[in-house]
Amino acid sequence: MPSITFDILINKAFADICTTEGLTPIDKKHVLSLLNDFEDGKWRYERFNDYIWNNIALTALSKQERDDLIDEPKTKLRRSAKNLRLLDNDERGKGSEIAEILLYGVMQDYYGALPVVPKIYHKQNVNDNAKGADSVHIVVSPDGKDFSLWFGEAKFYKSLANDDLDDIIQSVLNSLDKDKIKKENSIITDLQDLDLFDMPAETRQAIKDSLSQDASIDKIKPKLHIPIMLLHQCGRTKSATEMTENYRGVIERKHIKKANEYFKKQIETIGGQVFKYDEISFHLILFPIPDKDEVVRLFLEDASIYRRKAK
């Protein structure tokens, strides 16, 4: 079956849509906005849910497990579901794994990234439910001679209110802590997954050398990218029945407004707290859905089925 791709609404440098005069630094900041489709007058919940389950193995299984089960898709789903934490008790954090899985899929499909640390797998197997980035990827340049390091944050909100923006900004600030970065670097170099991806041997060694515990994190900050996935409930998406130009225009204006609010807050809040902040790249990824509870319900319904079959 053909792979699922979402419609790109915005894919721009933040500098091109910034509305705050004099705000700095605004380079190395980017905005990606994605839209799901409609069918028969309704937002396509099943299509979105299929995308999540099509990509769950990227974060719930190791690279070796994914390779071993490449011809066993049902077994892959069952093992992936078994590694889900499903421990969200508060309303704000409910369904957070959906946003994490979505980020892994988007990183692969829209940025060509390698999932060098399957975070749900890692958190499950070391009993580390809350610490560290929500995704860890490496993007190798087309010529195979260079790389960039991506530490992602993912949130699933019922809105995009100021409190929600403050929450994700705090998460981004935490992820840029020196000890957190070194921890993620050590996980990358300790895991076998990096050795299983197809890349030139010299590039692989350069990655390991750059991420060594003896290396200063200041040297990797120009290679550091922070993708920030904001999966969010949207009233206009809930009331829409088809992908009209009017709907696209409304969402585009809303996302440009939120991107400006977000980056203004981020610059003001953490711009002066992180050394070499201006050398780090940030990617805000916005994805509207009509009803968070329904998205979570469909996901948990399938997760329950796959987990039962995994026993």
C-alpha positions, -999 to +999 in steps of 0.1 A: +000+000+000+012+036-007+028+054+022+008+081+040+020+117+035+005+148+050-001+180+032+026+207+038+009+240+047+039+260+058+076+251+053+095+284+059+123+300+077+109+319+107+127+350+095+103+350+065+072+351+087+084+370+118+061+399+127+081+413+156+104+440+145+139+438+160+135+403+174+168+385+174+183+360+168+157+347+144+179+328+119+183+291+123+146+289+132+121+271+109+084+264+108+067+233+094+029+230+094+013+197+083-024+189+076-043+156+075-070+151+049-108+150+049-131+124+034-169+122+032-171+154+052-150+143+081-114+146+093-096+112+085-090+099+120-082+064+108-057+077+083-039+096+111-040+066+134-026+044+106+003+068+103+010+065+140+010+027+139+030+026+106+058+044+124+056+031+160+084+007+155+108+035+148+107+045+185+094+014+202+118-012+189+156-013+184+171-012+149+180-049+152+144-058+161+130-038+133+153-055+108+146-089+122+108-084+119+108-067+085+088-096+071+066-099+101+045-067+103+019-080+128+046-092+152+063-059+149+031-041+159+025-064+188+061-060+202+059-022+197+026-020+216+041-041+244+067-014+249+043+015+252+042+031+286+006+043+286+011+059+320-003+094+313-027+102+342-029+140+339-050+156+312-021+178+297+002+148+293-024+123+281-015+108+248+021+121+248+034+089+232+012+097+201+031+130+196+064+112+201+056+086+175+043+113+151+076+131+155+096+100+147+075+095+115+078+131+105+116+131+111+120+102+088+095+112+061+101+150+060+137+154+072+153+121+061+165+114+096+179+082+111+162+071+144+195+063+162+178+061+197+143+045+198+131+064+228+100+045+238+121+013+236+149+028+256+127+043+283+108+011+286+139-010+290+158+012+314+127+022+334+134+059+325+099+072+319+104+110+320+140+120+314+157+130+283+146+142+248+115+127+232+134+118+201+170+114+190+179+114+153+209+119+131+206+134+096+235+125+073+243+150+045+235+138+009+272+133+002+276+112+034+304+134+047+287+155+073+259+151+099+236+170+122+222+159+156+185+162+163+171+162+199+133+165+197+105+175+220+069+164+214+037+176+231+000+168+226-023+197+238-060+205+238-051+240+228-021+262+221-026+286+250+001+306+267+005+280+294+011+253+268+038+274+251+054+280+285+054+243+291+071+233+258+097+261+262+106+248+296+110+213+281+133+227+254+153+246+280+157+214+300+168+195+269+196+220+263+211+214+298+248+203+294+243+171+314+212+162+294+230+166+261+259+146+273+235+119+285+219+117+251+253+116+234+264+087+256+232+068+248+238+072+210+274+060+213+266+031+237+238+017+216+245-007+187+219+010+165+244+036+151+266+008+137+236-008+119+227+022+097+242+026+062+267+054+062+304+059+054+326+045+081+345+078+085+312+096+090+301+071+117+335+076+134+332+114+132+298+111+149+312+090+177+342+113+182+319+144+183+297+128+209+325+115+231+321+124+268+355+141+265+344+164+237+330+198+246+293+202+238+301+237+225+316+221+194+284+203+185+260+231+190+263+243+153+252+207+144+224+206+170+188+208+158+158+209+181+125+198+164+095+208+185+063+188+176+031+205+188+002+182+180-028+202+191-066+202+191-081+229+168-117+241+167-115+252+131-103+217+121-131+202+141-157+223+123-142+218+088-156+192+064-131+195+035-097+209+025-108+242+012-087+272+005-106+290+033-097+263+058-061+263+047-059+301+050-074+301+085-049+274+097-020+291+080-027+324+097-032+307+131+001+288+128+020+319+117+006+337+147+015+308+171+050+305+156+056+341+163+043+338+199+063+307+204+097+319+191+093+353+208+087+336+241+116+311+235+141+339+226+130+360+256+130+330+280+160+309+271+180+330+246+202+344+273+205+312+293+220+289+268+256+294+257+258+296+219+220+297+216+223+315+183+242+285+168+215+260+175+187+253+150+151+251+160+122+236+140+086+242+152+063+216+138+026+222+140-001+196+134-038+204+141-064+177+149-101+180+156-105+162+189-077+150+212-099+126+231-110+108+199-074+105+186-063+091+220-093+067+221-085+052+187-049+048+196-055+032+229-081+009+214-056-005+190-028-006+216-050-027+238-057-052+210-020-055+201-008-058+237-033-086+244-021-105+213+016-100+224+011-120+255 
